[in-house]
Amino acid sequence: MNPILVVGGTTGIGAALARQLVGAGSPVHVIGRDPARLAATAAALGCPATPADVLAPDELATAVAGIAATGLAGLAYCVGSIPIKPLGQLTPADFDAAFRLNAVGAAMTVKAAAPGLAPRDGSPPGIVLFSSVAVGQGFANHAAIAAAKGAVEGLTRALAAELAPRIRVNCVAPSLMRTPLAARLTGNEAMARAIAQLHPMQRLGEADDAAAMAAFLLSPAAGWITGQVIGVDGGRGSLRVKG
């Protein structure tokens, strides 16, 4: 069986996704830029791992194309950032960095992987990208990341149209989760509790919450789903609690 390629699979949502896929019996190949974390992930999951930096386009393309050459059952681009600053403190470099990491990295990864994606159990293979609840909600101090993740949502729909019917492309849009990426927000328990109360489900997300949706979208059970941005956000993207 061909593996599912998880880019950014050594921490946070990517690590949770890789673990869930392996637990369900799906082979996985992980890409990450930290050699120590890669080695630990490969040892823990018993899966192959390849080092590559998504901010080095040639390095990334070579790594992904090499893995895809023998066939892939799916792709998840789980790399992201949370640059939170007021507009007055943002520079062109901040916007450029967020866009390169979140949108350009995703596009170049899909470009390199697409030729090797093959049907799984008769279903078109899936690609999963990641956005944010901030795109649709308009949070203060989120200009750089909302702009970059908004680009990811547009990229999702464009690629879904371009690659159909051979490949499906969908996007998961989480709210704030207890992951290493969000540690500076969730590490303060008072702040974490206050943000949790803004969600109808009255808690912050966990990496496994978003990973479970990604795993479903990569599976043959989601064979008729493409071009969608799906919120895994405790209801924050569409509901308002009383108070």
Secondary structure, DSSP 8 states (H G I E B T S, - for coil): ---EEEETTTSHHHHHHHHHHHHTT--EEEEES-HHHHHHHHHHHT--EEE--TTSHHHHHHHHHHHHTT-BSEEEE---------GGG--HHHHHHHHIIIIIHHHHHHHHHGGGB--BTTB--EEEEE--THHHH--TT-HHHHHHHHHHHHHHHHHHHHHTTT-EEEEEEE--EESGGGHHHHSSHHHHHHHHTTSTTSS-EEHHHHHHHHHHHHSGGGTT--S-EEEESTTTTT-----
